[in-house]
Amino acid sequence: MATAVPKHSVPTLARKQRQQQRQGVRQLLQELLKKLEIDDTLDESSFPYRLINSQYYVCFSHTGASSSKQTTESNQTNFTRLHSKIAVVISRQRPAGIDIETHNIAWHVVKRFYSKSELAILQELSTDQRERTAKLLWQIKESFIKVNQYTLAQGLGMDYSHLISSLIENDKEINSTSVPNDSEDANCQSVYRIAALQSQQTVIVF
């Protein structure tokens, strides 16, 4: 059942959620390092994150810990507790990106940020296929933002329309395809692979 929370408590809850997410992904990283038998420490002084000794690249992603809905009658915010999802990827040779999305991307957001070529193709798809493909494109864009350190507007505006046919055709649990990366950073150039883990709602660019 939803719980009414005074408006002044919303920033406090949001701050606590961010702290929990921050702690969660770092704890997950420690578990992964332990499993891989890597004795190292995360350097958070600059992006992309790297491990201090090995210089391996590290990338995090997480979903929100709760959702909120503003009510019109009580001028309060109802919070429904949800489970957060967290993920981490480690890459030896170059930056990698990872993104978890548990919700579809609103169409008005897609129209605001996606390229004309992407929109033209998406508009021809069925509603279900369009929502699924638009979400995957969003995750690819978010992942490349982390790889290339793009600004949000720059990364979301990149044109990945050439990937749409592959995303549609390879409708599998693990959908893997390749894409050239046009970054000016020599460490990020050449061909990247994209893996979509459908049941985990996760995309990895590596």
N, C-alpha and C positions, 0 to 999 in steps of 0.2 A: 504494500500500500504506500502511496506517495505521502511524504511528510512535508508539511508546510514549514518553510524556513524564512525568517525575517530577511528583508532585502539587504540589510547591513551585514548579514552573515555570509552572503554570497561570495564576496572577495576572499574572505577567510577560508571558506571551503575550497575555493578554486586554488588558493595558494597551498593548502594542505595536500590537495590532490596532485599538484605539480611536484611537491616534495616527495610524495609517495612514489610517483612515477619515476622520478630521478633516482631514488633509492632502489626501486625495483629493477631497473635496467642495469644498474651497476652491480647489484647482487647477482643478476643473471650472468653478467660478464664474468664475475669471479667464479661462478659455478662452471662456466664454459672453459675458462682458463685451467681450472682444476682438472676437468675431464680431459683436456688436451695436454695436460702436464706441462703447462707453460707458466713459468714463474716470472711475472711481469706486473707492471703498474701502469694504469691509464694516465696519459698526459692530456689534460683538458685545457691547456693554455691557448690552443688555437684549433681551428677547423682545417681539415678533417682531424678527428681525434686519432691518436696513435699510441701504441704501447711504447714505453720509454726505452726498454732494452732492445727488443726485437724490431722495433719500428713498424710492426704490423698495424694496418689501418683498422679502425673500429667505427661502427655506425650503429645507432640505436633507433628504435621506433616504439611508440606506445599509443594506445587509444585512451580516451578519457575515462575517468573512473565513475562518472555519473553524468546523467543528462538532466537538463533543466527545462522547464516550461513555464512561461509567465502566465499567470491567471489574470483575467480582467475583472473579476469580482472582488477579490480580496487584496489585490496589489501586493501579493506575495509570490514567491517562487516555489514551485513544487519540485523536489528533487527525488528522482528514482535511482536507487543504488544499482549500479551495473558492475559487471566484472571488467577489469582492465585487462588488456592484452599487451604484452611487452615482447620485444625481440631484439636480438643483437646479431651482427654479422662481423666476422673478422676476415680480413684479406691480407695476404702476405705482400703482394707486389704493387698494388695500386688501390686507390680509394674505391670502396663499394658503397652501394646505397640500399636501404631497406625501408619498406613502408607497409604499415598495417592500416586497413580501412574496414570498419565494420558496417558502415552505412553507405548507401548509394550517394552519388554526388548530385545535388539539386540541378535541374536543367538550366535554371537561370544562372547558376554559377558556371556551368559548362559553357553557356553562350557568352559569358563575360570574358573568360580566359582562354578558351580553346581557339585554335587557328581556324580560318575559313575552310581550309581543306578538311580538317577533322570534322567540323560541324556538318559540312555537306554530306560526308559519308554517314555520320551518325544519324542524321535526319531520315535516311533511307532505311534504317533498320527497324525491326519490330521493337516495341517498348522494352521487353525483357532483354533483348540483345543489346539495345542501345544503352540501357542502364548498366549492364554488366561491362560492356566495352568502355563506356565513359569512365567507369570506376577504375578499370585496369589502366587506362591511359593516365588518369590522375595519379595513380600509384607509381607509374613509370616516370612521370614528370617529377613527382616528389623525390623519388630515388635519385634521379639525375641532378636535382637541385643539391642533394647531399654530396653526390660525387664531385660535381663541378663548382660547388659553392655559388650557384646562381642566386640572384635575388628571387623572391617568390614570384613576382610579376614576370621576370625574365624566364624563369624555369617553366611556369605554367603556360606561357605563351609559345614555347617551343613546339614545332610542328612534327608530330609523330604519326601523321596520317598513313605513312607507308607501312606501319606496323599493324594497322587495323585488320587487314585481311588475314594475317597470320594469327592474330588474337582470336578471330572468329573461327578459323579453320581448326586450330589446335585447342579445341574446347575439352581439355583433359584436366586431371588432377594436378599434374605438373606440366605447365605450358612453358616451353623454353624456346627462345628465338635469339637472334643476334642483331645488333644494331651498331653502326659506326658512331663514335663519339667525337663531336667537333670541338672539344675543349681546347683552349689555348695552352693549357697546362700539359707539358710533355708526359707527366705521369698518368694522365687521364685519357690520352689519345689512343687510337686504334679501336678495334672492335670490342664491344662489351656484350655480354650475354644477359638476357632477361629471363628470370624464372618466376612463374606465377604459381604459388601454392594455394589452390582454390579453397581447400577445407580450412586452411589457416588464415585465409583472407590477407595473404601476404605476397608482396612482390619484392624480388631481390635483383639488383643490377650489379653484376660482378665481372 
